[in-house]
Amino acid sequence: MGIPLVLNRKNRILLKELTKTDFKLRYQGSVLGYLWALLRPLLMFAILYIVFAKLLKIGSDIPHYSVYLLCGTAMWSFFTECASQGIQAIVNRGDLLRKISFPKYIVVVSATLTAVINMLINLAVIVIFALINGVTPTWSWLLVFIPLIGLYLLALGIAFLLGSINVKYRDITSIWDVLTQALFYAVPIIYPIALVAESSATAAKVILLNPISQCIQDIRYFLITNETITTWNYINNKFIAIIPVLIIIVLLVIGALIFRKKSKFFAEEV
Amino acid sequence: MKREIGSRTEIYDDISDIAIKVSGLHKSFKLPTEQAFGLKQAFFNRLRGIKGYTEQKVLKGLDFEVKKGEFIGIVGRNGSGKSTLLKILAGIYYPEKGNITVNGNLVPFIELGVGFNPELTGRENVYMNGALLGFSNEEMDQMYDDIWDFAELKDFQDQKLKNYSSGMQVRLAFSIAIRARGDILLLDEVLAVGDAAFQKKCATYFESLKEKKQTVILVTHSMENVRKFCTRAMLIDDGHIIKSGDPKEIAEAYTNLWA
């Protein structure tokens, strides 16, 4: 029972239908419905923009700072939504697991795919904002999918790893909530990394070794301005600069292995 | 904490007349003694040297075969291990010891309406439930009208499921379930519910399964159904098969459990 890259017909149908249901249920019973997928990051952006850009006057030297900030908050929302939905997927779908037999990772993947759909909608909004803001479209926009996939795989790896532990120890959900709060400040979303680099180059480098920072900075680099400081152009030693990518791969492999081992008992333990 | 695992193999052998073969099947569950969920409790339990669970042996060595075309009834009192057996056959639980071979495509009904969501409409739930049975959207489109006609609920298809009565939900679920096609059907007390009209429909469905020589494993408490539909029956008690054979004799033995 491995994790095959190509799903058979039955599992494909199941994945599609579960994702559709998850997406529908997310906004069930709200007046604005799917619009919330757009509104949430926009509102979060508005708050941060007022507080940080207008009141604290941070980031005035970054070109297109508002889009830069919007891009950061939207990608952060994508990552946290992906990871937390993925972590809880097995417990949330416990009734299904106890009654039919199917590869359990389908449940995790379908939960994260809802976040992917939301992210794609947000990406369209970011592009529109960027154009309004005077960002010139370039071919490098297409490269944005590379760090996006990196960010998704990171969230998926975390979801597999923590999701399998969460079945038995529900504390994981709460721990992860606190951890994401802390991580938010460890990633250059509301503050420009240049601000950190001014006072300590080492601190900036450490921040950039976090795979979330690496992905988000790369997305900004490809999408908004090549003045963005990224892991690649700030850390000269390529063996060190590759660390964030290695973290993503290692987490995904370990997560998948542990998930595969534990998934046999999910139906009994959930 | 290493756990032993038995094996469950799926094969597709048209020539063999065996549908399911079970040998030396054991299963036990670790039941948490007190609230053993949570890291704190796990930590303290380890500290005090408490296991935090008791082991309950549910199946204690089962051996049997099901031939293709048999309609097997499994009977026994509550907690005797019937449902656990069914879930292991279905691949939901892992066998702890022993080997299981399933020959052909197996469709389990541990419960009717798996995945039904009260917040979704009848229509959405039909497609969802169909997907769990392995039907694509296109296949469901074709069956869609038949499902609602059979359930006699056509006017409710765009209502949310939470506005259905429980009887209506069961009717809808049953109407989808009978579309399932598999070499082996596992049915767990699916028919314990519903009114007289519904029971009649179930009986007709069973009759058709028996005529088609469909391989069925039915877990039930209804000795009437065992006598009427089963070609063979097994009585399970305390994790053992204590009797297997003619449905009439088994039904009698079941009744005598309390004598």
Chai-1 contact restraints between the chains, C-beta under 6 A:
chainA,res_idxA,chainB,res_idxB,connection_type,confidence,min_distance_angstrom,max_distance_angstrom,comment,restraint_id
A,K10,B,G134,contact,1.0,0.0,6.0,A-B,restraint_1
A,I13,B,A131,contact,1.0,0.0,6.0,A-B,restraint_2
A,I13,B,S136,contact,1.0,0.0,6.0,A-B,restraint_3
A,L14,B,A131,contact,1.0,0.0,6.0,A-B,restraint_4
A,E17,B,M128,contact,1.0,0.0,6.0,A-B,restraint_5
A,E17,B,A131,contact,1.0,0.0,6.0,A-B,restraint_6
A,T21,B,M128,contact,1.0,0.0,6.0,A-B,restraint_7
A,Q28,B,E119,contact,1.0,0.0,6.0,A-B,restraint_8
A,L96,B,G115,contact,1.0,0.0,6.0,A-B,restraint_9
A,K99,B,I110,contact,1.0,0.0,6.0,A-B,restraint_10
A,K99,B,E111,contact,1.0,0.0,6.0,A-B,restraint_11
A,K99,B,V114,contact,1.0,0.0,6.0,A-B,restraint_12
A,I100,B,V114,contact,1.0,0.0,6.0,A-B,restraint_13
A,I100,B,L132,contact,1.0,0.0,6.0,A-B,restraint_14
A,S101,B,A90,contact,1.0,0.0,6.0,A-B,restraint_15
A,S101,B,G91,contact,1.0,0.0,6.0,A-B,restraint_16
A,S101,B,I92,contact,1.0,0.0,6.0,A-B,restraint_17
A,Y169,B,L39,contact,1.0,0.0,6.0,A-B,restraint_18
A,R170,B,F37,contact,1.0,0.0,6.0,A-B,restraint_19
A,D171,B,G38,contact,1.0,0.0,6.0,A-B,restraint_20
A,D171,B,L39,contact,1.0,0.0,6.0,A-B,restraint_21
A,K264,B,Y94,contact,1.0,0.0,6.0,A-B,restraint_22
A,A267,B,I92,contact,1.0,0.0,6.0,A-B,restraint_23
A,A267,B,Y93,contact,1.0,0.0,6.0,A-B,restraint_24
A,E268,B,Y93,contact,1.0,0.0,6.0,A-B,restraint_25
